[in-house]
């Protein structure tokens, strides 16, 4: 199971150790689905050591586990899951940041160098960065003050759950927003810093939210590939660098597809097809890559992956975009 974390300095793809740390991984995945981390600062960056984030207050002492939202205040923290074979031996190790034993909530850190073995058996190691080490390098090279706070804010902009086999608790469904949270979290820390390049999303009007829900209802007809305008249509000239993607969440937009698929290679265009009258998503789209190899890599990695809480399907040979122009 994996998550893409989009930061103001680049993207990170994190693979999770779900077999060893199911409690921790479920917490992380469901907080990402809840968009809890959107806007969180990397409030501590220590060169060649760790980068810590996951506290919406920015105070280094805040944050709640998903279990608090489901079961109440008494479940704010959960226990460690320590394993001798999960250690801090390499750059990009992802671990829970807890002040004391069994006080895990939402904060986590990522190691910025190899061989930090003195952190072993103290914090739950639950994943590793498998893509985006150049992003880690940029974070590690950030200018910081004597408290480890970067002079230019580094934020988590968005999180995308790429794969999640844990069932969603019934209580969680009410917590998952129909769109990414608007604006950045209210931070307790009052400090003048250079802001990153993240632009908060404008708040939607009620009418637009209603339209999104209606689009979702209409999208059920696209639950299978056969539900295209012409079932046996073939793409003009059979382009080998274009992926068809369907079963999208109505809230997924062009920029989301571009961000997620660009990790496989240069994306020339990413388009979600919309109703020509209402502008509502029809829940499928097309991604055109610069070369065939990138397209193939994306196909093998992203087919049946999760985007915005929907398991998508991708294919090479269903491009009908010209029929909609």
C-alpha positions as CSV (number, residue, x, y, z in Angstrom):
1,X,0.0,0.0,0.0
2,X,1.3,3.5,-0.8
3,X,0.6,7.2,-0.6
4,X,1.8,10.1,-2.6
5,X,2.6,13.2,-0.5
6,X,2.8,16.4,-2.5
7,X,5.0,19.0,-0.8
8,X,5.9,22.5,-1.7
9,X,9.4,21.2,-2.6
10,X,8.2,18.2,-4.6
11,X,6.5,14.8,-4.4
12,X,7.1,11.8,-2.2
13,X,5.8,8.3,-2.7
14,X,5.7,6.3,0.5
15,X,5.3,2.5,0.6
16,X,3.8,1.3,3.9
17,X,4.7,-1.8,6.0
18,X,1.1,-2.9,6.5
19,X,2.0,-6.5,7.4
20,X,4.2,-5.4,10.3
21,X,2.4,-2.2,11.4
22,X,-1.3,-2.5,10.6
23,X,-2.5,-0.1,13.3
24,X,0.0,2.6,12.3
25,X,-0.5,2.2,8.6
26,X,-4.3,2.3,8.9
27,X,-4.0,5.5,10.9
28,X,-1.8,7.1,8.3
29,X,-3.9,6.0,5.3
30,X,-7.2,7.1,6.8
31,X,-5.7,10.5,7.9
32,X,-4.5,10.9,4.3
33,X,-8.0,10.1,3.1
34,X,-9.5,12.6,5.5
35,X,-7.0,15.1,4.0
36,X,-5.9,15.8,7.6
37,X,-2.3,16.5,6.5
38,X,-3.2,19.1,3.8
39,X,-1.3,22.3,4.7
40,X,0.7,20.8,7.5
41,X,4.2,22.4,8.0
42,X,7.4,20.5,8.2
43,X,7.9,22.2,11.5
44,X,11.3,20.7,12.2
45,X,14.0,20.1,9.7
46,X,17.4,19.0,11.0
47,X,20.1,18.8,8.4
48,X,21.3,15.2,7.8
49,X,18.9,13.9,10.5
50,X,15.1,14.1,10.1
51,X,12.2,16.2,8.8
52,X,9.1,16.1,11.0
53,X,5.5,17.1,10.1
54,X,1.9,16.0,10.7
55,X,0.8,18.6,13.3
56,X,-1.9,20.9,11.9
57,X,-1.3,23.4,14.7
58,X,2.4,23.8,13.8
59,X,3.3,23.8,17.5
60,X,5.1,20.4,17.5
61,X,2.8,19.2,20.3
62,X,-0.6,18.9,18.4
63,X,-2.2,16.3,16.3
64,X,-4.8,13.5,16.7
65,X,-4.9,9.9,15.4
66,X,-7.8,8.7,13.2
67,X,-8.9,6.6,16.1
68,X,-9.9,9.7,18.1
69,X,-12.2,10.8,15.3
70,X,-13.8,7.4,15.2
71,X,-13.9,6.4,18.9
72,X,-13.5,9.6,20.8
73,X,-10.9,11.5,22.9
74,X,-9.8,8.5,24.8
75,X,-8.5,7.0,21.6
76,X,-6.3,10.0,20.6
77,X,-3.1,8.0,21.0
78,X,-2.3,4.4,20.0
79,X,0.5,1.9,20.8
80,X,3.9,1.4,19.3
81,X,4.5,-1.3,16.8
82,X,8.3,-2.0,17.1
83,X,10.1,-4.7,15.1
84,X,13.8,-5.6,15.2
85,X,13.9,-5.9,11.4
86,X,12.4,-2.5,10.8
87,X,15.1,0.1,11.5
88,X,16.5,3.5,10.5
89,X,19.3,2.2,8.3
90,X,18.5,4.2,5.1
91,X,17.5,7.7,4.0
92,X,13.7,8.0,3.5
93,X,12.6,5.9,6.5
94,X,9.2,7.0,7.7
95,X,8.5,6.7,11.4
96,X,6.0,7.9,14.0
97,X,7.1,10.9,16.1
98,X,6.0,10.2,19.7
99,X,7.1,12.0,22.8
100,X,6.9,8.9,25.0
101,X,6.1,5.2,24.6
102,X,2.7,4.4,23.0
103,X,1.8,8.0,22.4
104,X,1.4,7.9,18.7
105,X,-1.1,10.3,17.0
106,X,-0.6,12.0,13.6
107,X,3.0,13.3,13.6
108,X,5.7,11.5,11.7
109,X,9.2,12.1,10.5
110,X,11.3,11.1,7.5
111,X,15.1,10.4,7.9
112,X,17.4,12.5,5.8
113,X,20.5,10.3,6.0
114,X,21.5,6.6,6.4
115,X,22.4,4.8,9.6
116,X,20.4,6.5,12.3
117,X,20.3,3.3,14.4
118,X,20.0,5.0,17.7
119,X,16.4,5.7,16.8
120,X,15.7,2.0,16.4
121,X,13.2,0.4,18.9
122,X,12.1,3.9,20.1
123,X,9.8,4.9,17.3
124,X,7.5,2.9,15.0
125,X,9.0,2.5,11.6
126,X,6.0,2.1,9.2
127,X,7.2,2.9,5.7
128,X,9.8,4.2,3.4
129,X,10.1,6.8,0.6
130,X,10.4,4.9,-2.7
131,X,10.2,7.8,-5.1
132,X,11.1,11.4,-4.5
133,X,14.6,11.3,-3.0
134,X,15.4,14.5,-4.9
135,X,12.6,16.1,-2.8
136,X,14.2,14.9,0.4
137,X,17.5,16.4,-0.8
138,X,15.8,19.8,-1.2
139,X,14.2,19.5,2.2
140,X,17.5,18.6,3.7
141,X,19.2,21.6,2.1
142,X,16.6,24.1,3.3
143,X,17.8,27.1,5.4
144,X,16.6,26.7,9.0
145,X,16.9,28.6,12.3
146,X,18.5,27.2,15.5
147,X,15.2,25.5,16.3
148,X,15.1,23.6,13.0
149,X,12.3,25.7,11.5
150,X,12.9,26.6,7.9
151,X,12.9,30.3,7.0
152,X,10.7,29.5,4.0
153,X,7.8,27.3,5.0
154,X,7.7,23.8,3.7
155,X,4.2,22.4,3.6
156,X,2.3,19.2,2.6
157,X,0.0,20.5,-0.1
158,X,-2.0,17.3,-0.8
159,X,-2.0,13.6,-0.1
160,X,-3.2,10.9,-2.5
161,X,-3.9,7.4,-1.4
162,X,-2.6,5.2,-4.2
163,X,-3.5,1.8,-2.7
164,X,-5.4,0.9,0.5
165,X,-6.8,-2.5,1.3
166,X,-8.0,-1.6,4.8
167,X,-11.8,-1.2,4.9
168,X,-13.1,2.2,5.8
169,X,-14.9,2.3,9.2
170,X,-18.5,3.5,8.8
171,X,-17.7,6.5,10.9
172,X,-14.9,7.5,8.5
173,X,-17.1,8.0,5.5
174,X,-18.6,11.0,7.1
175,X,-15.2,12.5,7.7
176,X,-13.9,12.2,4.2
177,X,-14.4,15.6,2.4
178,X,-15.9,15.8,-1.0
179,X,-13.0,18.0,-2.0
180,X,-9.6,19.0,-0.6
181,X,-9.8,21.2,2.5
182,X,-10.0,24.9,1.7
183,X,-7.1,27.1,2.9
184,X,-4.4,26.0,5.3
185,X,-4.9,24.8,8.9
186,X,-5.1,27.4,11.7
187,X,-1.7,27.3,13.3
188,X,-1.0,28.1,17.0
189,X,2.5,29.2,16.2
190,X,2.6,32.9,15.3
191,X,5.8,33.5,13.4
192,X,6.6,35.5,10.3
193,X,8.1,33.3,7.7
194,X,8.4,33.3,3.9
195,X,5.4,31.4,2.7
196,X,5.7,28.6,0.2
197,X,4.1,28.8,-3.2
198,X,1.0,27.0,-2.1
199,X,-2.2,28.9,-3.0
200,X,-5.2,27.9,-0.9
201,X,-8.1,26.5,-2.8
202,X,-11.1,28.9,-3.0
203,X,-14.1,27.8,-1.0
204,X,-16.9,26.4,-3.1
205,X,-20.5,27.6,-3.1
206,X,-23.2,25.3,-1.9
207,X,-24.7,25.0,-5.4
208,X,-21.3,23.7,-6.7
209,X,-21.2,21.1,-3.9
210,X,-24.7,19.9,-4.8
211,X,-23.7,19.6,-8.5
212,X,-20.7,17.5,-7.5
213,X,-23.0,15.1,-5.6
214,X,-25.3,14.9,-8.6
215,X,-22.4,14.2,-10.9
216,X,-21.4,11.3,-8.5
217,X,-24.9,9.8,-8.8
218,X,-24.8,10.0,-12.6
219,X,-21.3,8.5,-12.7
220,X,-22.5,5.0,-11.7
221,X,-23.1,4.3,-15.3
222,X,-19.3,4.4,-15.8
223,X,-18.5,1.7,-13.3
224,X,-17.2,-0.6,-16.1
225,X,-15.2,0.1,-19.2
226,X,-18.1,-1.1,-21.4
227,X,-20.1,1.9,-20.4
228,X,-18.4,4.2,-23.0
229,X,-20.4,6.0,-25.7
230,X,-19.5,3.4,-28.3
231,X,-18.5,0.1,-26.7
232,X,-16.2,-1.1,-29.5
233,X,-14.7,2.3,-30.4
234,X,-10.9,2.2,-31.2
235,X,-8.6,5.2,-30.8
236,X,-7.6,7.1,-33.9
237,X,-4.2,5.8,-35.0
238,X,-4.0,3.8,-31.8
239,X,-1.6,6.1,-29.9
240,X,0.7,4.2,-27.7
241,X,1.6,7.1,-25.4
242,X,-2.0,7.8,-24.2
243,X,-3.7,6.2,-21.2
244,X,-7.4,6.1,-20.8
245,X,-8.4,6.3,-17.1
246,X,-12.0,5.7,-15.7
247,X,-13.9,5.2,-12.5
248,X,-12.5,8.6,-11.3
249,X,-14.0,10.4,-8.3
250,X,-16.0,13.4,-9.5
251,X,-13.8,15.7,-7.3
252,X,-10.6,14.6,-9.2
253,X,-9.4,17.4,-11.6
254,X,-6.9,17.7,-14.4
255,X,-4.2,19.0,-12.1
256,X,-4.6,15.9,-9.8
257,X,-4.0,13.5,-12.7
258,X,-1.1,15.5,-13.9
259,X,0.6,15.5,-10.5
260,X,0.0,11.8,-9.9
261,X,1.0,10.5,-13.3
262,X,4.0,12.8,-13.9
263,X,6.1,10.7,-11.6
264,X,6.3,8.1,-14.4
265,X,7.6,10.6,-17.0
266,X,6.8,13.9,-18.8
267,X,3.0,14.4,-19.1
268,X,2.0,16.4,-22.2
269,X,-1.6,16.7,-21.2
270,X,-4.0,15.3,-18.6
271,X,-7.7,15.9,-19.0
272,X,-10.8,14.9,-17.1
273,X,-13.7,14.7,-19.6
274,X,-16.7,16.8,-18.5
275,X,-20.3,17.3,-19.5
276,X,-20.3,20.0,-22.1
277,X,-23.4,21.6,-20.6
278,X,-22.9,21.5,-16.9
279,X,-19.1,21.1,-16.7
280,X,-19.5,18.2,-14.3
281,X,-16.9,15.4,-14.4
282,X,-17.9,12.3,-16.4
283,X,-15.4,10.3,-14.2
284,X,-13.0,9.4,-16.9
285,X,-10.1,11.1,-18.7
286,X,-6.9,10.8,-20.7
287,X,-3.2,11.2,-19.9
288,X,-0.8,11.7,-22.8
289,X,2.9,11.1,-22.1
290,X,5.9,12.3,-24.0
291,X,7.1,8.7,-24.7
292,X,5.7,5.2,-24.7
293,X,7.9,3.8,-21.9
294,X,6.5,6.3,-19.4
295,X,3.0,5.4,-20.5
296,X,3.7,1.7,-19.9
297,X,5.2,2.3,-16.5
298,X,2.1,4.3,-15.5
299,X,-0.2,1.5,-16.8
300,X,1.5,-1.3,-14.7
301,X,1.7,0.9,-11.6
302,X,-1.7,2.7,-11.6
303,X,-4.2,0.1,-12.8
304,X,-6.5,-0.6,-9.9
305,X,-4.8,2.1,-7.7
306,X,-6.8,4.5,-5.5
307,X,-7.2,8.2,-6.4
308,X,-9.4,10.3,-4.1
309,X,-10.9,7.2,-2.5
310,X,-11.9,5.6,-5.8
311,X,-10.2,2.5,-7.3
312,X,-9.4,3.6,-10.9
313,X,-8.9,1.6,-14.1
314,X,-6.4,2.5,-16.8
315,X,-6.0,1.1,-20.3
316,X,-4.1,1.8,-23.5
317,X,-6.8,1.3,-26.1
318,X,-10.0,3.2,-25.1
319,X,-9.2,6.8,-26.3
320,X,-12.4,8.3,-27.4
321,X,-11.5,11.9,-26.5
322,X,-12.0,13.1,-30.1
323,X,-15.6,12.1,-30.0
324,X,-16.2,14.6,-27.3
325,X,-14.5,17.6,-28.9
